[in-house]
Amino acid sequence: MFFFKNSISGDDLRALRKRKGVSMQKMADKIGVSLRTIENWETGVGQPRVDQFLQICIYCSIDIKGLMHQIRECDAEQDTHRNDKFASKK
């Protein structure tokens, strides 16, 4: 089995699920994994295998290139938010 080690974070997966507007249970049902698996991924305990990653792409109606682009956008938004939060503490 192949895994996407260190290429997609739990925060990224959570952001994608929330953009889709679905619960963890619905996402789990749609991609064929347990609720516990989604919870684990989103909290950084494990990562999806390649086949599961592809199911996420299919369910979110985006290709892998599109998904990776969205992940980078989410990361940039989070970095901006963190920087703004840090700057406001000064």
C-alpha positions as CSV (number, residue, x, y, z in Angstrom):
1,M,0.0,0.0,0.0
2,F,1.1,3.5,-0.8
3,F,0.5,6.4,1.6
4,F,0.7,10.2,1.1
5,K,3.1,10.7,4.0
6,N,3.4,14.3,5.1
7,S,1.7,15.6,2.0
8,I,-1.8,16.3,3.4
9,S,-2.5,17.4,6.9
10,G,-5.5,16.7,9.1
11,D,-6.3,20.4,8.9
12,D,-6.3,20.3,5.1
13,L,-8.6,17.3,5.1
14,R,-11.0,19.0,7.6
15,A,-11.0,22.2,5.4
16,L,-11.8,20.2,2.3
17,R,-14.7,18.4,4.1
18,K,-16.0,21.7,5.5
19,R,-15.8,23.3,2.0
20,K,-18.0,20.4,0.8
21,G,-20.4,21.2,3.7
22,V,-20.7,17.6,5.0
23,S,-20.3,15.9,8.3
24,M,-17.5,13.5,9.1
25,Q,-20.0,10.7,9.0
26,K,-21.3,11.6,5.5
27,M,-17.8,11.9,4.2
28,A,-16.9,8.6,5.7
29,D,-19.9,6.9,4.1
30,K,-19.3,8.4,0.7
31,I,-15.6,7.4,0.5
32,G,-16.0,4.0,2.1
33,V,-14.2,4.4,5.4
34,S,-15.4,4.5,9.1
35,L,-16.2,7.7,11.0
36,R,-13.2,6.8,13.2
37,T,-10.9,6.9,10.2
38,I,-12.0,10.4,9.3
39,E,-11.6,11.5,12.9
40,N,-8.1,10.0,13.0
41,W,-7.1,11.7,9.7
42,E,-8.4,15.1,10.8
43,T,-6.6,14.9,14.1
44,G,-3.3,13.8,12.5
45,V,-3.5,10.1,13.4
46,G,-2.7,8.5,10.1
47,Q,-3.2,9.6,6.6
48,P,-5.3,8.3,3.7
49,R,-3.9,5.6,1.4
50,V,-3.6,6.4,-2.3
51,D,-6.9,4.7,-3.0
52,Q,-8.7,6.6,-0.2
53,F,-7.1,9.9,-1.4
54,L,-8.5,9.2,-4.8
55,Q,-12.0,8.6,-3.3
56,I,-11.7,12.0,-1.6
57,C,-10.9,13.6,-4.9
58,I,-13.8,11.9,-6.6
59,Y,-16.2,12.8,-3.9
60,C,-15.1,16.4,-3.8
61,S,-15.3,16.5,-7.6
62,I,-11.7,17.6,-8.1
63,D,-8.7,16.1,-9.6
64,I,-5.5,15.5,-7.6
65,K,-3.8,18.5,-9.1
66,G,-6.9,20.6,-8.1
67,L,-6.9,19.0,-4.6
68,M,-3.2,19.8,-4.1
69,H,-3.9,23.4,-5.3
70,Q,-6.7,23.7,-2.7
71,I,-4.4,22.4,0.0
72,R,-1.9,25.0,-0.8
73,E,-4.6,27.7,-0.7
74,C,-5.8,26.4,2.7
75,D,-2.3,26.4,4.0
76,A,-1.8,30.0,2.8
77,E,-5.1,31.1,4.4
78,Q,-4.0,29.4,7.7
79,D,-0.6,31.1,7.6
80,T,-2.2,34.5,7.0
81,H,-4.6,33.9,9.9
82,R,-1.7,32.8,12.2
83,N,0.4,35.8,11.1
84,D,-2.5,38.2,11.8
85,K,-3.2,36.6,15.1
86,F,0.5,36.9,16.1
87,A,0.7,40.6,14.9
88,S,-2.3,41.5,17.0
89,K,-0.6,40.1,20.1
90,K,2.3,42.6,19.8
